[in-house]
Amino acid sequence: MKALIIEDEYPAAERLEKLIKKLDLRIEITGVLESVEAAKRWFRSGEKVDLIFSDIQLSDGLSFQIFESFPAHSPIIFTTSYDEYAIKAFRVKSIDYLLKPIKLPELEEAIQKYKNFKQDFAPEVYAKKIDSLLESLEIRRRTHKTRFLVKNGEQLIPIHQEQVAYFYTANELACLVGNDGRQFLIDYSLEELESMVDPLCFFRLNRQFIARVTAIQKIHTYFNGKLKVDLRPETAQDVLVSREKAPAFKTWLDE
């Protein structure tokens, strides 16, 4: 079996390659591509593989752009950080995905699933499933903001929504806090941000905070029916959800 890895983070690509070799030494990794453009050049050359492992968020865009240009003639296992909307879309369309950090049993299950159905693999049918997946995700990209351009010293850098832990406001300034703890001022109010972000992934906890679901670590009951939320990265102040908002918050978490 020949496999291709599309991944822009070297440690993640190296880990995936090691796990694949640990499972089956007969699987040949024909290449590791780091960007949308590199992948497009590879597909343009006419090369083919039996299986593709593709990260979703690459340094120069989303890997979906590759498959919009080049129909999928091989099964794809997408790798991603937690994105509830995307995962629901994959499940509905029966497209394989793995959550990072990838675990050996889950990788083994995905590869075995491919081996079980490869004899019946129909490229035309599979390509239509991928097209349908891309269409559903494209609707979401048009509806909700997926990247934020922030200033970092003298540079402007894009922060993808999957890299955002939460937004908060202090002294009438709004800040974006990344999963890595970095903070950036952002040119939107929390009211504007609330209408921009995907409500499946983000929740307006109170007047000061909008949090992504992956940033919520623990929830504690508080007096008068309120909830106290522990976020990661940690906050300098208590983050409380009002008694009135608590039921909607619990429902959102349980979707």
VMD Tcl script that draws the C-alpha trace (Angstrom):
set ca {
  {0.00 0.00 0.00}
  {1.21 3.48 -0.85}
  {0.18 6.40 1.37}
  {0.56 10.17 1.15}
  {0.69 12.53 4.15}
  {-0.43 16.17 3.80}
  {0.60 17.91 7.03}
  {2.33 21.25 7.68}
  {3.51 20.52 11.24}
  {6.70 18.46 11.15}
  {6.26 16.81 14.60}
  {2.69 15.75 13.69}
  {3.81 14.36 10.32}
  {6.73 12.50 11.91}
  {4.47 11.04 14.60}
  {1.92 9.89 12.03}
  {4.60 8.28 9.89}
  {6.02 6.41 12.90}
  {2.58 5.18 13.93}
  {1.85 3.95 10.40}
  {5.16 2.06 10.27}
  {4.46 0.60 13.69}
  {1.17 -0.79 12.42}
  {2.34 -2.10 9.06}
  {5.86 -1.93 7.63}
  {4.44 -2.74 4.19}
  {2.79 0.69 3.97}
  {5.07 2.94 1.91}
  {4.93 6.69 2.63}
  {5.48 8.17 -0.82}
  {5.67 11.76 0.39}
  {4.93 14.35 3.06}
  {3.48 17.59 1.65}
  {3.34 20.76 3.73}
  {0.91 23.05 1.92}
  {-2.08 23.34 -0.38}
  {0.15 24.48 -3.24}
  {2.63 21.63 -2.76}
  {-0.24 19.14 -2.78}
  {-1.71 20.66 -5.94}
  {1.67 20.34 -7.67}
  {1.88 16.71 -6.55}
  {-1.60 15.87 -7.88}
  {-0.90 17.78 -11.08}
  {2.03 15.45 -11.74}
  {-0.40 12.55 -12.11}
  {1.00 10.46 -9.25}
  {-1.44 8.26 -7.34}
  {-1.51 6.52 -3.98}
  {-3.83 4.05 -2.25}
  {-4.57 6.17 0.82}
  {-4.23 9.86 1.78}
  {-3.84 11.30 5.28}
  {-4.62 15.01 5.15}
  {-4.61 17.67 7.83}
  {-7.46 20.16 7.38}
  {-5.72 23.41 8.34}
  {-2.49 23.93 6.39}
  {-0.11 26.88 6.40}
  {-1.56 28.39 3.22}
  {-5.22 27.44 3.55}
  {-7.62 24.54 4.03}
  {-6.86 21.17 2.46}
  {-10.39 21.15 1.06}
  {-9.04 23.53 -1.61}
  {-6.89 20.66 -2.91}
  {-9.83 18.38 -3.47}
  {-11.93 21.15 -4.98}
  {-9.27 21.31 -7.72}
  {-8.47 17.59 -7.92}
  {-11.29 15.04 -7.46}
  {-10.48 12.44 -4.81}
  {-9.54 9.19 -6.54}
  {-8.17 7.65 -3.35}
  {-9.73 7.35 0.12}
  {-8.85 10.24 2.43}
  {-8.50 10.14 6.20}
  {-8.66 13.74 7.42}
  {-6.73 14.68 10.56}
  {-7.90 17.62 12.60}
  {-7.99 19.37 15.92}
  {-11.43 19.40 17.49}
  {-14.02 21.12 15.31}
  {-17.53 20.00 16.20}
  {-19.14 21.22 12.99}
  {-16.55 19.55 10.76}
  {-16.75 16.28 12.71}
  {-20.54 16.22 12.40}
  {-20.18 16.83 8.66}
  {-17.69 13.94 8.32}
  {-20.02 11.62 10.23}
  {-23.02 12.53 8.11}
  {-21.10 12.00 4.88}
  {-19.34 8.86 6.20}
  {-15.89 10.31 5.55}
  {-13.07 9.14 7.82}
  {-11.30 11.49 10.21}
  {-8.84 11.26 13.09}
  {-8.56 13.71 15.97}
  {-5.14 15.07 16.91}
  {-3.09 13.93 18.70}
  {-3.62 10.72 16.76}
  {-3.73 7.56 18.88}
  {-2.49 4.20 17.65}
  {-5.75 2.23 18.18}
  {-7.78 4.84 16.27}
  {-5.26 4.87 13.42}
  {-5.31 1.09 13.30}
  {-9.11 1.08 13.11}
  {-9.10 3.63 10.27}
  {-6.53 1.71 8.23}
  {-8.35 -1.58 8.81}
  {-11.58 0.02 7.67}
  {-9.86 1.08 4.45}
  {-8.45 -2.43 3.91}
  {-11.91 -3.94 4.38}
  {-13.60 -1.85 1.73}
  {-10.82 -1.11 -0.78}
  {-11.96 -3.92 -3.09}
  {-15.35 -2.23 -3.40}
  {-13.95 1.31 -3.58}
  {-15.65 3.27 -6.38}
  {-13.76 6.51 -7.16}
  {-16.77 8.18 -8.81}
  {-19.08 7.49 -5.85}
  {-16.40 8.52 -3.34}
  {-15.63 11.73 -5.24}
  {-19.32 12.69 -5.04}
  {-19.28 12.11 -1.27}
  {-16.23 14.37 -0.94}
  {-17.89 17.03 -3.12}
  {-20.98 16.89 -0.91}
  {-18.82 17.25 2.21}
  {-16.99 20.25 0.73}
  {-20.27 21.87 -0.22}
  {-21.64 21.58 3.32}
  {-18.42 22.95 4.82}
  {-18.29 25.75 2.22}
  {-21.75 26.89 3.32}
  {-20.43 27.07 6.86}
  {-17.31 28.99 5.78}
  {-19.49 31.57 4.02}
  {-21.78 31.89 7.03}
  {-19.25 32.08 9.86}
  {-15.85 33.71 10.17}
  {-13.03 31.15 10.10}
  {-9.93 33.38 10.43}
  {-8.99 36.53 12.29}
  {-6.18 38.84 11.18}
  {-4.33 40.15 14.25}
  {-1.31 42.37 14.79}
  {1.81 40.82 16.30}
  {4.42 43.55 16.67}
  {5.03 44.85 13.16}
  {3.44 41.80 11.56}
  {-0.09 40.80 10.70}
  {-0.83 37.12 11.23}
  {-3.96 35.05 10.56}
  {-5.38 33.06 13.47}
  {-7.69 30.24 12.42}
  {-10.82 29.79 14.51}
  {-9.58 26.35 15.65}
  {-6.60 28.12 17.25}
  {-8.87 30.42 19.32}
  {-9.56 29.47 22.93}
  {-11.75 32.45 23.82}
  {-12.40 36.16 23.38}
  {-12.72 38.54 26.29}
  {-13.10 42.24 26.87}
  {-11.33 44.45 29.42}
  {-11.19 48.23 29.66}
  {-13.40 48.44 26.56}
  {-10.83 46.50 24.49}
  {-11.51 43.06 23.00}
  {-8.79 40.39 23.04}
  {-8.36 37.07 21.29}
  {-6.66 34.38 23.38}
  {-5.12 31.46 21.52}
  {-4.89 27.85 22.64}
  {-1.19 28.51 23.26}
  {-1.95 31.40 25.65}
  {-0.94 34.21 23.33}
  {-3.20 37.28 23.44}
  {-3.97 39.74 20.67}
  {-6.10 42.86 20.52}
  {-8.87 42.49 17.95}
  {-10.85 45.14 16.09}
  {-14.30 43.79 16.93}
  {-16.61 44.13 19.89}
  {-17.87 40.98 21.62}
  {-21.32 41.74 20.20}
  {-19.88 41.69 16.68}
  {-17.85 38.56 17.38}
  {-20.90 36.74 18.73}
  {-22.61 37.14 15.35}
  {-19.46 36.15 13.40}
  {-18.37 32.92 15.07}
  {-19.87 29.46 14.66}
  {-22.47 28.94 17.43}
  {-21.75 25.20 17.41}
  {-18.18 25.95 18.51}
  {-18.47 29.20 20.53}
  {-20.77 30.34 23.34}
  {-21.27 33.80 24.85}
  {-20.71 32.99 28.53}
  {-21.36 36.51 29.84}
  {-20.72 40.15 28.96}
  {-16.95 39.63 29.12}
  {-16.32 36.19 27.56}
  {-17.03 34.17 24.42}
  {-15.41 30.73 24.70}
  {-14.72 27.89 22.31}
  {-15.96 24.51 23.51}
  {-12.41 23.07 23.64}
  {-11.36 25.80 26.11}
  {-13.94 24.74 28.70}
  {-12.23 22.49 31.23}
  {-14.51 22.31 34.28}
  {-17.90 23.62 35.34}
  {-18.81 24.25 38.98}
  {-22.18 25.02 40.50}
  {-22.27 28.48 42.04}
  {-24.67 30.30 44.32}
  {-28.05 31.56 43.03}
  {-28.09 29.02 40.21}
  {-25.02 30.41 38.46}
  {-22.21 28.31 36.99}
  {-18.48 28.93 37.35}
  {-16.44 27.92 34.30}
  {-12.73 27.06 34.29}
  {-11.13 27.95 30.98}
  {-7.81 26.92 29.47}
  {-5.65 28.98 29.23}
  {-6.51 30.12 32.74}
  {-8.16 33.49 33.30}
  {-7.25 36.09 35.89}
  {-10.88 36.47 36.93}
  {-13.78 34.13 37.66}
  {-15.89 33.35 34.60}
  {-19.55 33.03 35.58}
  {-22.62 32.02 33.62}
  {-25.85 33.55 34.89}
  {-28.77 31.49 36.18}
  {-30.79 32.60 33.15}
  {-28.12 31.47 30.67}
  {-27.16 28.25 32.46}
  {-29.81 25.98 30.81}
  {-28.85 27.13 27.29}
  {-25.17 26.67 28.13}
  {-25.73 23.09 29.33}
  {-27.77 22.29 26.23}
  {-25.01 23.70 23.99}
  {-22.39 21.56 25.73}
  {-24.51 18.44 25.36}
  {-25.15 18.75 21.60}
}
mol new
graphics top color blue
foreach p $ca { graphics top sphere $p radius 0.5 }
foreach p [lrange $ca 0 end-1] q [lrange $ca 1 end] { graphics top cylinder $p $q radius 0.2 }
display resetview
